[in-house]
Amino acid sequence: MPLLEVRSLRIEYPSRHGTHTAVESLSFEIERGEIVGVVGESGAGKSTVGNAIIDLLSPPGLVAGGEIYLDGEKISGLSHKAMLNVRGNKIGFIFQDPMTSLNPLFTVEQQLVETIHANMKVSDEQAYQRALDLMKQVGIPQPENRLKQYPHQFSGGMRQRVVIAIALAGEPDLIIADEPTTALDVSIQDQILTLIRTLCMEKNVGCMLVTHDMGVVSNITDRVAVMYRGELVEFGPTKQVLGTPEHAYTRSLISAVPRSDIKLDRFPLVTYIEDAKALPELNIKTHWLGQSQDHRSYTGPLLKVDDVCLRFTTKDSLFASRREYVQASNHVSFDVKEGETFGLVGESGSGKSTIARVIAGLYTPNSGTVHFEGVDLTALKSEHERRPMRRQMQMVFQNPYTSMNPRMKIFDIIAEPIRFHRLTSGEAQTRQVVNDLLDYVGLGQKAGLKYPHEFSGGQRQRISIARALATRPRLLICDEPTSALDVSVQAQILNLLKDLQQELNLTMLFISHDLPVIRQMCDRIGVMKMGELLEVAPTEQLFTNAQHEYSRQLIQLMPEFTGLRNAV
């Protein structure tokens, strides 16, 4: 008897415009001790299936047909009260977005202990000890101190680790992991995947792993399910599906996986023949995006970060001697030439995003300077002085769920920076530019009429990229820009960024834990750990002859994709 059995599942989203079928006639099963990977494009229905299993579909979504069985017992159609006994206790869920799945008003300890008490009969001391053990298992340093902190005091990767700890707290029979390694660097990713694999093997736990990382699928899963537009197009043993795929979409998807062994000029695109839709050609020379920008006669590096130090208070006190700090960046220095793509890699919590926010002016460093085209940004005091610089520097944030106003339509979200900086001659031109950007990121002009909640994580990230390009920036700060994107959309977006860079001489600071993507995109790379910049080297030199031991360790831990190459 399978641990989980899904039979002919149909999920619909009714609205006044008609009924959208998100998942159609989906059937699969998961055995005890087995890890089943679910892959496909953003919007294919992967996360929707996981939410349906634990009865957490976002309204107005509903299960319109089919049945779901857990350990032989039907769980589809259970009452709300009955499902409370299933969630956490029998099924643990690792949500895609760690910030919205953690309560900002409670400490991590309170949330972990509450979950443990809800699913296990233990004392307060035992619950605390288990919370401490879980924090250690998921690789969070100084767990005794970190337990007392709130979610906003953690980096994106560390919040994801807390969510994983909460999912494991009740010792469930089935783990549904929705992009569990999205915000994690390769070292922590390896640790988390090893933990999941050990749980499955030693405690006979089943796992449904929803991911777009084909390297993870290749390395950890026993079987893989490929979804396309709500339908299951291929399902079988991992080696068979990735090595000798039968469906044309699967072959095309595998071919778009970024190479980790060599650097290519462009990313291969998914070219699935059924209703294939490529991004429109972008003629920068005749387009608004390519119009002349303000350039000063400056010959030095476009961006120069010099000896930047920044620390955050983790424990405040009236007495200075009792205050506790975490050093987010420690004497960090590097420069980026105009037209160059500079990459930052390192484990979550190493200070990559902190440096990006210092450059963007969102954080003020305790010491050190940031120069943009020779201008000291840290010395600018008034909004009038900062505004021209802000237009030329735009940021794609790591989390597409919290970086957009949920009450604004997509059109207005993208148009807002254009209107704020008065970059067009009128509303008609603004509308044309926004529509073009929506086309170029593969969403289409009709997407402008919708709200953020109507899009998947990957689609929201495309919107974030379109908004960042809307001011025609000279420096684009990309903080995990492809973390929520499947390989097909990732290839399109990264090719678009490469085209824009070549045509506009765009400069990019590219932060990512995805080393194959970093290798394909960057000219030089800086490696960070615990707030310090350990090594800066040209890309190929770093991947073939890294000087620092930590750099070599990161490269060795990079998941190797063993699927079919040149599948189409």
ROKOLLUM-874460 format. One record per residue (C-alpha): x, y, z; residue number from 1. Coordinates in steps of 0.02 Angstrom, whole numbers, plus 50000, padded with zeros to 5 digits. Each point is the difference from the previous one (the first is absolute). Layout:
N
NODE     c1     c2     c3  resi
NODE      X      Y      Z   NUM
...
***
This chain:
568
NODE     c1     c2     c3  resi
NODE  50000  50000  50000     1
NODE  50075  50169  49950     2
NODE  50023  50134  50133     3
NODE  49918  50132  49890     4
NODE  49883  49965  49856     5
NODE  49925  50135  49890     6
NODE  49862  49942  49882     7
NODE  49935  50103  49853     8
NODE  50023  50165  50092     9
NODE  49915  50152  49921    10
NODE  50024  50175  50072    11
NODE  49900  50149  49941    12
NODE  49998  50187  50033    13
NODE  49826  50069  49959    14
NODE  49980  50186  49967    15
NODE  49880  50119  49916    16
NODE  50103  49983  49842    17
NODE  49980  49811  49997    18
NODE  50082  49849  50081    19
NODE  50187  49974  49988    20
NODE  50056  49819  50014    21
NODE  50168  50001  50089    22
NODE  50022  49811  50010    23
NODE  49917  49870  49888    24
NODE  49983  49811  50032    25
NODE  50160  49984  50103    26
NODE  50043  49829  50071    27
NODE  50159  49944  50088    28
NODE  50058  49915  50160    29
NODE  50143  50012  50124    30
NODE  50067  49850  50095    31
NODE  50071  50003  50176    32
NODE  50184  50045  49998    33
NODE  49987  50071  49824    34
NODE  50037  50175  49935    35
NODE  49897  50051  49849    36
NODE  50051  50159  49909    37
NODE  49870  50109  49913    38
NODE  50068  50115  49865    39
NODE  49929  50114  49866    40
NODE  49981  50183  49954    41
NODE  49940  50131  50123    42
NODE  49810  49996  49993    43
NODE  49997  49815  49950    44
NODE  49905  49955  50160    45
NODE  50142  49925  50105    46
NODE  49970  50102  50158    47
NODE  49811  49991  49973    48
NODE  50005  49809  50015    49
NODE  50097  50011  50164    50
NODE  49877  50128  50071    51
NODE  49852  49892  49947    52
NODE  50068  49848  50091    53
NODE  49998  50093  50167    54
NODE  49841  50097  49957    55
NODE  50083  50171  49995    56
NODE  49949  50059  49827    57
NODE  49987  50188  49986    58
NODE  49819  50057  49973    59
NODE  49907  49978  49886    60
NODE  50099  49842  49958    61
NODE  49915  49834  50031    62
NODE  50021  49815  49969    63
NODE  49868  49971  49866    64
NODE  50034  49815  49977    65
NODE  50109  49854  50050    66
NODE  50055  49927  50166    67
NODE  50153  50008  50114    68
NODE  50050  49857  50115    69
NODE  50130  50001  50140    70
NODE  50053  49829  50061    71
NODE  49839  49926  49930    72
NODE  49885  50129  50082    73
NODE  49909  50129  49895    74
NODE  50050  50177  50052    75
NODE  49919  50099  49859    76
NODE  49835  50071  50058    77
NODE  50042  49993  50186    78
NODE  49931  50135  50114    79
NODE  50110  50145  50054    80
NODE  50017  49927  50176    81
NODE  50049  49828  49933    82
NODE  50132  50076  49885    83
NODE  50081  50085  50150    84
NODE  50048  49827  50063    85
NODE  50076  49958  49830    86
NODE  50104  50157  49975    87
NODE  50161  50001  50098    88
NODE  49968  49833  50082    89
NODE  49987  49890  49844    90
NODE  50049  50122  49862    91
NODE  50136  50131  50020    92
NODE  50000  50143  49875    93
NODE  50149  50107  49951    94
NODE  49927  50155  49919    95
NODE  50079  50090  49852    96
NODE  50004  50171  50083    97
NODE  50077  49997  50174    98
NODE  49956  50180  50044    99
NODE  49812  49979  49980   100
NODE  49997  49830  50087   101
NODE  50081  50067  50160   102
NODE  49909  50113  50123   103
NODE  50098  50164  50014   104
NODE  49929  50034  50175   105
NODE  50071  49843  50082   106
NODE  50178  49942  50027   107
NODE  50064  49847  49910   108
NODE  50001  49907  50166   109
NODE  49816  50037  50031   110
NODE  49951  49939  49827   111
NODE  50105  49841  50009   112
NODE  49944  49957  50178   113
NODE  49818  50031  49956   114
NODE  50013  49879  49853   115
NODE  50086  49868  50107   116
NODE  49867  50013  50136   117
NODE  49861  49988  49871   118
NODE  50066  49835  49933   119
NODE  50093  49918  50144   120
NODE  49961  49973  50184   121
NODE  50158  50071  50078   122
NODE  50046  50120  50140   123
NODE  50052  50180  49972   124
NODE  50182  49953  50032   125
NODE  49991  49853  49878   126
NODE  49917  50111  49869   127
NODE  50137  50131  50018   128
NODE  50135  49867  49985   129
NODE  49920  49928  49844   130
NODE  49988  50176  49926   131
NODE  50185  50023  50036   132
NODE  50043  49833  49919   133
NODE  49898  50043  49845   134
NODE  50090  50167  49981   135
NODE  50165  49906  50007   136
NODE  49940  49870  49874   137
NODE  49958  50133  49871   138
NODE  50169  50084  50024   139
NODE  49958  50164  50088   140
NODE  50152  50065  50096   141
NODE  49984  50054  50182   142
NODE  49828  49918  50017   143
NODE  49981  50050  50184   144
NODE  50007  50185  49952   145
NODE  49909  49982  49835   146
NODE  49849  49918  50082   147
NODE  49966  50162  50094   148
NODE  49995  50104  49840   149
NODE  49858  50046  49883   150
NODE  49984  49948  49816   151
NODE  50049  50171  49933   152
NODE  50169  49981  50085   153
NODE  50043  49851  49889   154
NODE  50061  49999  49820   155
NODE  49891  49921  49866   156
NODE  50098  49837  50005   157
NODE  49994  49991  50190   158
NODE  49812  50031  50001   159
NODE  49982  49855  49879   160
NODE  50097  49890  50120   161
NODE  49883  50050  50143   162
NODE  49849  49952  49893   163
NODE  50081  49831  49966   164
NODE  50029  49975  50187   165
NODE  49816  50038  50035   166
NODE  49945  49876  49866   167
NODE  50107  49864  50080   168
NODE  49946  50042  50178   169
NODE  49850  49882  50005   170
NODE  50095  49851  49928   171
NODE  49878  49981  49853   172
NODE  49978  49847  49889   173
NODE  50000  50106  49842   174
NODE  50096  50159  49961   175
NODE  49939  50114  49862   176
NODE  50146  50115  49958   177
NODE  49955  50146  49886   178
NODE  50164  50069  49934   179
NODE  50090  49963  50166   180
NODE  50173  50048  49935   181
NODE  49951  50156  49902   182
NODE  50086  50123  50117   183
NODE  50141  49885  50056   184
NODE  50182  49999  49949   185
NODE  50078  49836  49943   186
NODE  50077  49958  50170   187
NODE  49837  50018  50097   188
NODE  49902  49925  49854   189
NODE  50110  49845  50011   190
NODE  49972  49992  50188   191
NODE  49810  50018  49985   192
NODE  49984  49873  49859   193
NODE  50107  49877  50098   194
NODE  49885  50026  50150   195
NODE  49845  49966  49895   196
NODE  50079  49848  49919   197
NODE  50053  49932  50172   198
NODE  49823  50024  50068   199
NODE  49926  49907  49853   200
NODE  50123  49855  50016   201
NODE  50009  49981  50189   202
NODE  49821  50045  50050   203
NODE  49910  49941  49843   204
NODE  49936  50175  49964   205
NODE  49934  50041  49826   206
NODE  50040  50165  49915   207
NODE  49920  50099  49858   208
NODE  50135  50121  49942   209
NODE  49936  50144  49893   210
NODE  50148  50086  49919   211
NODE  50068  50080  49843   212
NODE  50179  49952  50042   213
NODE  50038  49855  49883   214
NODE  50167  49969  50087   215
NODE  49907  49966  50163   216
NODE  49876  49887  49909   217
NODE  50142  49904  49920   218
NODE  50093  49974  50163   219
NODE  49866  49962  50130   220
NODE  49836  49938  49925   221
NODE  49949  49819  49966   222
NODE  49865  50044  49874   223
NODE  49952  50160  49911   224
NODE  49834  50069  49938   225
NODE  50001  50129  49860   226
NODE  49852  50120  49993   227
NODE  49950  50113  49857   228
NODE  49849  50116  50009   229
NODE  49916  49902  50138   230
NODE  50026  49828  49924   231
NODE  50122  49861  50041   232
NODE  50096  49970  49837   233
NODE  50131  49878  50065   234
NODE  50028  49900  50160   235
NODE  50132  49869  50037   236
NODE  50169  49958  50078   237
NODE  50115  50153  50005   238
NODE  50139  49923  49897   239
NODE  49877  49947  49866   240
NODE  49906  50166  49989   241
NODE  50157  50108  50002   242
NODE  50109  49883  49899   243
NODE  49878  49940  49866   244
NODE  49848  50115  50008   245
NODE  49852  49948  49894   246
NODE  49899  50161  49993   247
NODE  50056  50145  49891   248
NODE  49972  50126  50140   249
NODE  50111  49901  50120   250
NODE  50140  49992  49872   251
NODE  49986  50186  49969   252
NODE  49997  50039  50187   253
NODE  50157  49898  50033   254
NODE  50094  50084  49858   255
NODE  49973  50171  50082   256
NODE  50089  49953  50163   257
NODE  50153  50116  50022   258
NODE  50166  49914  49973   259
NODE  50115  49991  50150   260
NODE  50150  49930  49905   261
NODE  50024  50129  49861   262
NODE  49950  50180  49964   263
NODE  49882  50032  49854   264
NODE  49961  50164  49912   265
NODE  49813  49976  50020   266
NODE  49881  49890  50098   267
NODE  49911  49865  49897   268
NODE  49812  50034  49993   269
NODE  49856  49881  50027   270
NODE  49934  49970  49824   271
NODE  49853  49884  50035   272
NODE  49905  49993  49836   273
NODE  49822  50011  50069   274
NODE  49950  50182  50009   275
NODE  50180  50054  50024   276
NODE  50016  50185  50036   277
NODE  50168  50088  49999   278
NODE  50031  50173  50068   279
NODE  49979  50138  49870   280
NODE  50157  50065  49918   281
NODE  50062  50156  50087   282
NODE  50074  50131  49885   283
NODE  50084  50110  50128   284
NODE  50064  50128  49875   285
NODE  49824  50054  49951   286
NODE  49915  49968  50166   287
NODE  49972  50120  50144   288
NODE  50114  49892  50109   289
NODE  50147  50040  49887   290
NODE  49982  50189  49999   291
NODE  50150  50099  50061   292
NODE  50031  50011  50185   293
NODE  50096  50121  50108   294
NODE  50185  49955  49992   295
NODE  50136  50098  50087   296
NODE  50178  50006  49936   297
NODE  50064  49876  50127   298
NODE  50126  49864  49956   299
NODE  50013  49903  50163   300
NODE  49893  49853  50060   301
NODE  49813  50035  49996   302
NODE  49978  49929  50175   303
NODE  50129  49999  50139   304
NODE  49967  49925  50172   305
NODE  50138  50050  50120   306
NODE  50026  49925  50174   307
NODE  49813  49986  50039   308
NODE  49955  49942  50175   309
NODE  49823  49976  50063   310
NODE  49937  49917  50157   311
NODE  49825  49967  50064   312
NODE  49946  50005  50181   313
NODE  49935  49829  50057   314
NODE  49978  50046  50183   315
NODE  49971  50180  50052   316
NODE  50036  50074  50171   317
NODE  50019  50168  50086   318
NODE  50176  49946  50042   319
NODE  50119  49990  49852   320
NODE  50097  49856  50077   321
NODE  49844  49891  50001   322
NODE  49951  50028  49819   323
NODE  50028  49858  49877   324
NODE  50032  50018  49814   325
NODE  50019  49896  49843   326
NODE  50130  50059  49876   327
NODE  49908  49994  49833   328
NODE  50145  50069  49898   329
NODE  50179  50018  50057   330
NODE  50119  50113  49901   331
NODE  49928  49951  49830   332
NODE  50084  50078  49848   333
NODE  49978  49970  49813   334
NODE  49966  50095  49840   335
NODE  49894  49968  49845   336
NODE  50045  50068  49828   337
NODE  49868  50072  49886   338
NODE  49922  49863  49892   339
NODE  50063  49863  50116   340
NODE  49900  49869  50095   341
NODE  50073  49975  50173   342
NODE  49937  49850  50098   343
NODE  49988  49977  50189   344
NODE  49985  49823  50069   345
NODE  50005  49926  50174   346
NODE  49891  49915  50128   347
NODE  49837  50078  50060   348
NODE  50038  50127  50135   349
NODE  50173  50037  49927   350
NODE  49954  50182  49964   351
NODE  49966  49996  49812   352
NODE  49828  50080  50008   353
NODE  50060  50121  50134   354
NODE  50134  50068  49883   355
NODE  49870  50016  49861   356
NODE  49886  50101  50113   357
NODE  50144  50112  50055   358
NODE  50038  50038  49817   359
NODE  49816  50035  49965   360
NODE  49992  50119  50148   361
NODE  49881  49894  50103   362
NODE  50129  49974  50138   363
NODE  50125  50128  50065   364
NODE  50169  49923  50039   365
NODE  50086  50029  50167   366
NODE  50159  50040  49905   367
NODE  50068  49996  49823   368
NODE  49938  50079  49839   369
NODE  49906  49954  49841   370
NODE  50041  50099  49842   371
NODE  49893  49999  49844   372
NODE  50091  50078  49852   373
NODE  50113  50091  50121   374
NODE  49859  50069  50108   375
NODE  50002  49949  50184   376
NODE  49824  49934  50028   377
NODE  50023  49988  50188   378
NODE  50032  50189  50006   379
NODE  49835  50047  49916   380
NODE  49881  50065  50130   381
NODE  49847  50072  49913   382
NODE  49869  49912  49893   383
NODE  50033  50126  49862   384
NODE  50182  49940  49990   385
NODE  49957  49816  50009   386
NODE  49859  49994  49870   387
NODE  50108  50008  49840   388
NODE  50110  49862  50068   389
NODE  49853  49891  50048   390
NODE  49933  50008  49823   391
NODE  50165  49934  49934   392
NODE  50008  49858  50127   393
NODE  49856  49877  50011   394
NODE  49982  49842  50101   395
NODE  49913  49834  49969   396
NODE  49961  49938  50175   397
NODE  50018  49821  50059   398
NODE  49819  49978  50053   399
NODE  49870  50034  49864   400
NODE  49858  49973  50125   401
NODE  50040  50148  50112   402
NODE  50079  50121  49875   403
NODE  49836  50048  49916   404
NODE  49849  50096  50065   405
NODE  49857  49873  50004   406
NODE  49871  50139  49973   407
NODE  50075  50064  49838   408
NODE  49972  49926  49828   409
NODE  50154  49935  49910   410
NODE  49992  50141  49871   411
NODE  50010  50132  50136   412
NODE  50138  49907  50093   413
NODE  50112  50007  49845   414
NODE  49945  50176  49951   415
NODE  50030  50073  50174   416
NODE  50189  50031  49982   417
NODE  49974  50070  49824   418
NODE  49872  50124  50065   419
NODE  50101  50039  50156   420
NODE  50156  50047  49902   421
NODE  49897  50078  49856   422
NODE  50090  49899  49867   423
NODE  49868  50003  49862   424
NODE  49916  50139  49903   425
NODE  49826  49948  50056   426
NODE  49884  49862  50057   427
NODE  49985  49927  49825   428
NODE  50188  49970  49991   429
NODE  49999  49931  50178   430
NODE  49866  49875  49950   431
NODE  50099  49946  49847   432
NODE  50161  49977  50100   433
NODE  49913  49897  50136   434
NODE  49913  49891  49871   435
NODE  50166  49971  49911   436
NODE  50085  49952  50164   437
NODE  49860  49876  50041   438
NODE  50023  49922  49829   439
NODE  50189  49992  50018   440
NODE  49991  49906  50166   441
NODE  49878  49876  49924   442
NODE  49839  50045  50092   443
NODE  49903  50094  49866   444
NODE  49909  50165  50008   445
NODE  49843  49928  50082   446
NODE  50103  49965  50157   447
NODE  49998  50188  50034   448
NODE  49816  49990  50046   449
NODE  50028  49874  50140   450
NODE  50062  50009  50180   451
NODE  50158  49917  50073   452
NODE  49904  49862  50089   453
NODE  49940  49934  49832   454
NODE  50176  49948  49950   455
NODE  50118  49861  50051   456
NODE  50168  50038  50083   457
NODE  50095  49985  49837   458
NODE  49878  50115  49910   459
NODE  50013  50130  50138   460
NODE  50189  49998  49984   461
NODE  49982  50041  49815   462
NODE  49891  50148  50048   463
NODE  50136  50057  50121   464
NODE  50129  49994  49860   465
NODE  49887  50099  49884   466
NODE  49976  50133  50134   467
NODE  50188  50011  50031   468
NODE  50032  50027  49813   469
NODE  49866  50135  49989   470
NODE  50115  50144  50052   471
NODE  50135  49952  49872   472
NODE  50129  49972  50139   473
NODE  50187  49999  49972   474
NODE  50027  49884  50149   475
NODE  49882  49854  50030   476
NODE  50017  49918  50171   477
NODE  49931  49823  49985   478
NODE  49975  49916  50169   479
NODE  49958  49818  49959   480
NODE  49904  50054  49843   481
NODE  49970  49823  49940   482
NODE  49970  49912  50166   483
NODE  49813  49984  49965   484
NODE  50015  49963  49813   485
NODE  49992  49832  49914   486
NODE  50140  49961  49877   487
NODE  49898  50046  49846   488
NODE  49952  50175  50060   489
NODE  50171  50020  50079   490
NODE  50083  49972  49831   491
NODE  49888  50131  49918   492
NODE  50026  50131  50136   493
NODE  50188  49976  50013   494
NODE  50018  50010  49810   495
NODE  49898  50161  50006   496
NODE  50116  50071  50134   497
NODE  50151  49952  49894   498
NODE  49924  50086  49848   499
NODE  49962  50157  50100   500
NODE  50175  50000  50070   501
NODE  50078  49990  49828   502
NODE  49888  50130  49921   503
NODE  49992  50124  50144   504
NODE  50170  49965  50078   505
NODE  49901  49955  50156   506
NODE  50099  49962  50158   507
NODE  49938  49864  50117   508
NODE  50034  49945  50177   509
NODE  49937  49821  49996   510
NODE  49969  49912  50167   511
NODE  49955  49818  49994   512
NODE  50029  49832  50082   513
NODE  49973  49913  49832   514
NODE  50180  49972  49947   515
NODE  49962  49938  49822   516
NODE  49902  50162  49968   517
NODE  50141  50102  50078   518
NODE  50126  49915  49884   519
NODE  49896  50041  49846   520
NODE  49959  50180  50047   521
NODE  50151  50077  50087   522
NODE  50168  50070  49946   523
NODE  50073  50003  50175   524
NODE  49942  49923  50164   525
NODE  50022  50045  50184   526
NODE  49982  49865  50132   527
NODE  49929  50053  50170   528
NODE  49991  49912  50167   529
NODE  49943  50071  50168   530
NODE  50004  50178  49937   531
NODE  50174  49991  49925   532
NODE  50053  49999  49817   533
NODE  50119  49853  49989   534
NODE  50046  49999  49816   535
NODE  49970  50096  49839   536
NODE  50047  49918  49835   537
NODE  49950  49987  49817   538
NODE  49859  49874  49979   539
NODE  50093  49861  49910   540
NODE  50150  50017  50115   541
NODE  49889  49982  50153   542
NODE  49913  49844  49934   543
NODE  50160  49916  49939   544
NODE  50130  50061  50124   545
NODE  49921  50080  50154   546
NODE  50128  50062  50125   547
NODE  49901  50000  50162   548
NODE  49951  49835  50083   549
NODE  49820  50060  50026   550
NODE  49983  50043  49815   551
NODE  50058  49825  49953   552
NODE  49878  49925  50124   553
NODE  49852  50095  49924   554
NODE  50045  49940  49825   555
NODE  50020  49820  50057   556
NODE  49826  50003  50082   557
NODE  49917  50063  49840   558
NODE  49866  49872  49948   559
NODE  50050  49911  49840   560
NODE  49860  49984  49873   561
NODE  50015  49828  49919   562
NODE  49853  50012  49882   563
NODE  50001  49989  49812   564
NODE  50098  50139  49914   565
NODE  49945  50071  49834   566
NODE  49834  49912  50021   567
NODE  49917  50096  49860   568
***
